[in-house]
C-alpha cells in the first residue's frame, strides 16, 4: 500500500521505517533540502557542523534505542558517565554532581540525591523525597492527572520549598520544555522523574558521534529506500486535497524554480509536520471538527541554539551541563562529547537559550553578547584578566516554533495518531504518546502512526485487493 508522509523529521522517517517493516510503500516528502526537521544540521563554510538543538539521548528512551539497534547503528551513541552535573553560579567555575551508582532503581537515583550536599540540605532532601512519593507510588496515571497544574503550583502543594525549585526544577523545566516552572505542565517533569526513578539507566545520557542528519536520519532513509520506500527533498506540501466528505484525495506539492505543482496520490496520508505549519493546512471541511479544534490549541515554543567556537579549552567535561543561568538552559562542549566535533585544543560550546520568547526577535549580535556575559559568570577564569579566551566564530540557530509549548492543560488536547478522517493520520511529538516533546516522543509517534495504518490497512489484505484488481 502506498502512504504519503509530509515531513522528513524523526516522526516522519520513523513512520516510514515501520511502514516498510509492515510491507507498505511510504513516500516521504520534505519541504527543505535537508533531513531531520527539528534535529536538522548543516555544515558551515569551514566544514563545521551546527544544529537546530542540543540533542541528547537518555537511557529512558526505549523506542529510540530500539530504533538504533534495528538500524544497526547503536555504536554511534556515545554513552557518558551516569551523573547529572549542575553549574554553581554562586561559586563560579565549580560544579555540583549527582553521581548515580550502578545499583537497581530507584535506589540509584535516591542515593545520588542523598550524596549531594552542594545544592540541597537534608531538610530539603526530605521534603523533596516526600513530595515525589505520590508520583512514584501512584504511577503514570497520577502523573498525567497533574497536567491540570503548572509545576510551580504542584511544588507548592507538595510542600517542596523554593530552593529546590530554583536549584533543580527551573533547570530541569528549561532543559525539558524550554519554559519555566510557573508555565510548564507539572506532568512533564514528573514523567521524566518517574522514568528516571523506575529505570536503572533512565537518567544516563548519550551524545551522537556526529550530526543527527548524517548519523541518524540518513541511515533511516537508506533503510526505507532499500525496502521500496522513497524520500524526496525539496517537495513542500502546498495543500491537503479532499473530496466533499473530507477524505484526502491527494497531496498537492508546490513546484520549485518554475516547475509546475504536482499532485501525489496514495492510499493513506500522514502529516509528520510540527503542529504550527499543519494548522493552516487543514482543509475547511475539517476545521469544524472537535478533534482538530482541540489540536489547534497547541502551539510551538521558541528555541534558540547557539554554537560558540573558542581558541582554547573552556571546559574538559565530557557531559551535558545544566547552567542554572537565568538566560541559558543546558550546554555541552561538543569538542569533548562528540567524536566528529572533537578538538583537543579548542572548545565548541553548544548552548540552549531558554526561555527564548523575549529573545527570538533580537539580533544574533545581541544574543551572543548576552550569552558571553553569562559565560563570564560561569567561567571567570577564561573571560577575566589579560589572557582572555577569544571567540573565533559563532552561529545562532533560531526556531520560532519548535516542539509544542507544554503548558498546564495541554496534555489533554494532544491528538491521537488516528484522526476522524478515514485515510489521514498524524505523527509528531505533539500527538498523544507517553513521552515528552522530545526525540523519543517523535520516534514513538511515528511508530504509533505506522501501527494505526497497518491495523486499518493490513499488508496481506492490500496485496490481495491489488491482485484482484490486476486480474
C-alpha positions in Angstrom: 0.0 0.0 0.0 1.2 3.5 -0.8 1.4 6.0 2.0 2.3 9.7 1.5 4.1 11.3 4.5 4.6 15.1 4.8 7.8 15.8 6.8 11.2 14.1 7.0 11.9 14.7 10.6 12.3 11.9 13.1 8.5 11.3 13.3 8.0 11.1 9.5 11.1 8.9 9.0 10.2 6.6 11.9 6.7 6.3 10.5 8.1 5.4 7.1 10.6 2.9 8.6 7.9 1.0 10.5 5.6 1.1 7.4 8.2 -0.6 5.2 8.6 -3.2 8.0 4.9 -3.9 7.7 5.1 -4.3 4.0 3.9 -0.9 2.8 5.4 1.6 0.4 5.8 5.1 2.1 6.8 8.2 0.2 8.2 10.9 2.5 8.0 14.5 1.3 10.3 17.1 2.9 9.9 20.8 2.0 13.6 21.7 2.7 16.8 20.3 1.2 17.9 18.8 4.5 16.7 15.8 6.5 15.8 15.9 10.2 13.2 18.6 10.8 13.8 19.8 14.4 17.0 17.8 14.5 18.4 19.1 11.2 22.1 20.1 11.0 24.2 21.9 8.4 27.9 22.5 7.6 29.3 26.0 7.5 31.9 27.3 5.1 34.7 25.9 7.3 33.2 22.4 7.3 32.0 22.7 10.9 28.5 21.4 11.9 25.8 23.5 13.5 22.4 22.1 14.6 18.9 23.1 15.4 19.3 22.0 19.0 21.5 20.2 21.6 20.4 16.7 21.0 20.9 14.4 24.0 19.7 10.8 24.3 18.6 9.3 27.6 18.6 5.7 28.8 14.8 6.2 29.3 14.3 6.4 25.5 13.5 2.8 24.8 12.0 3.4 21.3 14.9 5.5 20.2 17.4 3.0 21.5 15.5 0.1 19.8 15.5 2.1 16.5 19.3 2.4 16.7 19.5 -1.3 17.2 17.2 -2.1 14.3 19.2 0.2 12.0 22.5 -1.4 13.2 24.0 1.9 14.4 23.8 1.6 18.2 27.6 2.0 18.3 27.0 5.7 17.3 25.6 6.5 20.7 28.4 7.7 22.9 27.2 7.0 26.5 28.5 9.2 29.2 29.2 8.7 32.9 25.9 8.2 34.8 25.7 11.6 36.5 23.9 14.9 36.3 26.1 18.0 36.5 25.0 21.5 37.5 27.0 24.7 37.4 27.1 26.6 40.7 26.7 30.3 39.8 27.2 31.3 43.4 30.7 29.6 43.2 31.8 30.4 39.6 33.9 27.7 37.9 32.6 24.9 40.2 30.1 22.1 39.6 27.6 20.1 41.7 27.2 16.5 40.7 24.5 13.9 41.2 26.6 10.7 40.6 24.2 7.7 40.1 25.7 4.4 41.4 25.2 1.2 39.3 22.5 -0.3 41.6 18.8 -1.0 40.9 16.3 1.8 40.5 15.0 3.8 42.3 17.8 3.4 44.9 20.4 4.5 42.5 18.8 8.0 41.9 17.9 8.3 45.6 21.5 7.6 46.6 22.7 10.2 44.2 20.4 12.8 45.8 21.4 11.8 49.3 25.1 12.0 48.5 24.9 15.5 47.0 25.5 18.1 49.7 26.2 21.1 47.4 22.7 22.0 46.4 20.3 20.6 48.9 20.2 20.5 52.7 19.0 17.3 54.5 15.7 19.1 55.2 15.2 19.9 51.6 16.1 16.4 50.5 13.5 15.0 52.9 10.8 17.4 51.6 11.9 16.6 48.0 11.6 12.9 48.6 8.2 13.1 50.4 6.9 15.4 47.6 7.8 12.9 44.9 6.3 9.9 46.7 2.8 10.2 45.0 4.4 10.2 41.6 6.4 7.1 42.5 3.7 5.2 44.3 0.7 6.1 42.2 2.4 5.9 38.9 1.8 7.3 35.4 -1.9 7.9 35.8 -1.3 10.3 38.7 1.4 12.0 36.7 -1.0 12.5 33.8 -3.7 13.9 36.2 -1.2 16.5 37.3 -1.5 18.2 33.9 -4.1 20.5 35.5 -1.4 22.2 37.5 1.7 24.1 36.5 4.9 22.8 38.0 5.3 25.7 40.5 1.7 25.1 41.8 2.4 21.4 42.2 5.6 22.0 44.1 3.8 24.3 46.5 1.1 21.7 47.0 3.7 19.1 47.9 5.5 21.4 50.3 8.7 21.4 48.3 10.4 24.7 49.1 11.6 27.4 46.7 15.2 26.4 47.0 14.5 23.0 45.4 12.6 24.8 42.6 15.3 27.4 42.0 18.2 24.9 42.2 16.7 21.9 40.3 13.3 22.3 38.8 14.0 25.6 36.9 17.0 24.0 35.2 15.0 20.8 34.5 12.0 22.6 33.2 14.0 24.7 30.8 16.0 21.7 29.7 12.9 19.5 29.0 10.5 22.1 27.7 12.3 25.4 27.1 9.8 27.2 29.5 9.8 28.0 33.2 8.1 26.1 36.1 5.4 28.6 36.5 4.2 27.8 32.9 5.0 24.2 32.3 2.5 21.4 33.0 3.5 19.5 36.1 3.1 16.2 34.3 6.1 16.9 32.0 8.9 16.9 34.6 7.1 14.3 36.7 7.0 12.0 33.7 10.8 12.4 33.3 11.4 11.9 37.0 9.1 8.8 37.0 11.2 7.3 34.2 14.5 8.1 36.0 13.3 6.6 39.2 11.9 3.4 37.6 14.7 2.5 35.1 18.2 1.7 36.2 19.9 3.7 33.4 17.0 6.0 32.7 18.9 9.2 33.5 22.1 8.2 31.8 22.8 10.3 28.7 24.5 9.8 25.4 25.5 12.0 22.5 25.5 11.0 18.9 29.0 10.6 17.4 28.3 13.2 14.7 25.5 15.3 13.2 21.9 13.9 13.5 21.3 14.5 9.8 24.2 12.2 8.7 24.5 9.8 11.6 20.8 9.1 12.3 18.5 10.4 9.6 20.4 9.2 6.6 20.6 5.6 7.9 16.8 5.8 8.3 16.5 6.9 4.7 18.8 4.2 3.5 16.7 1.6 5.4 13.5 2.9 3.9 14.7 3.2 0.3 16.3 -0.3 0.4 12.9 -1.7 1.1 10.9 0.0 -1.6 10.1 3.3 0.1 11.0 6.8 -1.1 12.2 10.1 0.4 12.0 13.3 -1.6 13.7 16.5 -0.5 12.6 20.0 -1.9 9.0 18.8 -2.0 6.9 21.2 0.0 3.3 20.4 0.7 1.1 23.2 -0.6 -2.4 21.7 0.0 -4.2 18.7 1.5 -6.7 17.9 -1.2 -10.0 16.4 -0.1 -13.4 15.3 -1.6 -16.7 16.8 -0.4 -16.8 14.4 2.5 -13.4 15.4 3.8 -11.5 12.3 2.7 -8.0 13.0 1.4 -7.7 12.6 -2.3 -4.1 13.8 -2.7 -1.2 16.0 -1.6 -0.5 19.0 -3.8 3.3 19.6 -3.9 4.5 23.0 -4.7 6.7 23.2 -7.8 10.0 24.9 -7.2 12.1 27.0 -9.6 9.4 27.5 -12.1 8.2 23.8 -12.1 4.5 23.1 -12.0 2.7 21.9 -8.9 2.3 18.2 -8.6 -0.5 16.1 -7.2 0.7 13.0 -5.3 -1.9 10.3 -4.7 -1.8 7.5 -2.2 -3.9 5.1 -0.2 -3.3 6.8 3.1 -1.7 10.1 4.2 0.3 11.2 7.2 1.2 14.7 8.4 4.5 14.5 10.3 4.9 18.2 10.3 5.0 20.2 13.6 1.6 21.4 14.7 2.1 25.1 13.7 2.6 24.6 10.0 -0.1 21.9 10.0 -2.8 24.2 11.3 -3.1 26.5 8.3 -3.0 23.4 6.0 -6.2 22.0 7.5 -9.0 21.8 4.8 -12.1 23.9 5.6 -14.2 20.8 5.8 -12.1 19.6 8.8 -12.0 22.8 10.8 -15.3 22.4 12.5 -14.4 19.0 13.9 -13.7 19.0 17.7 -10.6 16.8 17.1 -8.9 19.5 15.0 -10.2 22.4 17.1 -8.6 20.9 20.2 -5.4 20.2 18.4 -5.2 23.9 17.3 -4.9 24.9 20.9 -1.3 23.7 20.8 1.5 25.9 19.6 5.2 25.6 19.2 7.7 27.1 21.7 10.5 29.4 20.7 14.0 27.9 20.8 17.4 29.3 20.2 20.5 27.1 19.8 24.0 28.7 19.9 27.4 27.5 18.8 30.5 29.2 20.0 34.0 28.3 18.9 36.9 29.4 21.2 40.6 29.4 20.8 41.2 27.3 23.9 39.5 24.7 26.1 36.8 26.3 28.2 36.0 23.0 30.0 37.3 19.4 29.9 34.0 17.9 31.0 32.6 15.3 28.6 29.0 15.6 29.5 25.8 17.6 29.5 25.8 20.5 31.8 22.9 22.4 33.5 24.0 26.0 33.5 21.5 27.3 36.2 21.8 30.6 34.4 18.7 32.9 34.0 19.5 33.0 30.3 20.9 29.6 29.4 19.3 26.2 29.9 21.8 23.4 29.1 25.1 23.3 27.2 27.9 20.9 26.3 31.4 21.3 25.0 30.9 19.3 21.8 34.6 19.1 21.2 34.6 16.8 24.2 31.3 15.0 23.8 31.1 14.2 20.1 33.6 12.2 18.1 33.1 14.1 14.9 33.4 17.5 16.5 36.4 16.6 18.7 39.3 19.0 19.2 41.9 18.5 21.9 42.9 22.2 22.0 39.8 24.2 21.4 36.2 24.3 22.6 32.9 24.4 20.7 30.2 25.2 23.2 26.7 24.4 22.1 24.1 26.1 24.3 20.3 26.4 24.5 18.9 29.8 25.3 15.6 29.3 27.2 13.0 30.6 27.6 13.6 32.3 24.2 10.3 34.2 23.8 11.8 37.6 24.5 15.0 36.9 22.5 13.7 35.3 19.3 13.4 38.7 17.6 16.7 40.1 18.8 19.7 40.2 16.5 22.4 37.5 16.6 24.8 40.1 17.9 22.6 40.9 20.9 22.2 37.2 21.7 25.9 36.4 21.5 26.7 39.5 23.7 24.3 38.4 26.4 25.5 34.8 26.2 29.1 35.8 26.6 28.2 37.9 29.7 26.6 34.7 31.2 29.7 32.6 30.3 31.9 35.2 32.0 29.9 34.5 35.2 30.2 30.7 34.8 33.9 30.7 33.7 35.6 33.8 35.1 39.0 32.2 34.8 38.7 32.3 31.0 37.0 35.7 30.5 38.6 37.9 33.1 42.2 39.3 33.2 44.7 39.8 30.4 44.7 36.4 28.8 41.0 36.0 27.9 39.6 33.3 25.7 38.9 34.5 22.2 35.6 33.8 20.4 36.7 32.6 17.0 33.2 32.4 15.4 29.6 31.8 16.3 26.3 30.5 14.9 22.8 31.3 16.2 20.0 29.0 15.0 16.5 30.3 15.8 13.4 28.1 15.7 10.4 30.4 16.2 8.1 27.4 16.6 9.7 24.2 17.8 8.2 21.4 19.9 4.8 22.2 21.4 4.6 24.6 24.3 3.9 22.2 27.2 1.7 24.5 29.3 -0.6 23.2 32.1 -3.7 21.6 30.5 -2.1 20.9 27.1 -1.7 17.2 27.6 -5.5 16.7 27.3 -5.7 18.4 23.9 -2.9 16.4 22.2 -4.4 14.5 19.3 -4.2 10.8 18.6 -2.3 9.5 15.6 -5.6 8.2 14.1 -7.8 11.1 13.1 -11.6 11.3 12.3 -10.6 11.4 8.6 -10.6 7.8 7.4 -7.3 7.9 5.4 -5.4 10.7 7.3 -3.0 10.2 10.3 -0.7 12.3 12.4 2.8 11.8 13.6 4.9 14.2 15.8 5.8 14.6 19.4 2.7 16.9 19.9 0.5 13.8 19.4 -0.6 11.5 22.2 2.3 9.4 23.4 3.8 8.7 26.8 6.9 10.8 26.3 7.6 14.5 26.1 8.1 16.8 23.2 11.3 15.1 22.5 13.2 12.9 20.0 11.8 9.8 21.8 8.3 11.3 21.6 8.8 11.9 17.9 10.0 8.4 17.1 7.3 6.8 19.2 4.6 8.9 17.5 5.9 7.7 14.1 5.8 4.1 15.2 2.2 4.5 16.6 1.1 6.2 13.4 2.5 3.3 11.4 0.8 0.8 13.7 -2.6 2.5 13.3 -2.2 2.4 9.5 -1.1 -1.2 9.5 -4.2 -2.1 11.6 -6.5 -0.3 9.1 -4.7 -1.5 6.0 -3.1 -4.9 6.7 -0.4 -5.6 4.0 -1.8 -9.0 3.2 -5.3 -7.5 2.6 -3.9 -4.8 0.4 -1.9 -7.3 -1.6 -5.0 -9.5 -2.2 -7.0 -6.4 -3.3 -4.3 -5.3 -5.6 -4.0 -8.8 -7.1 -7.8 -8.9 -7.6 -7.7 -5.6 -9.5 -4.8 -6.8 -11.7 -6.8 -9.9 -12.6 
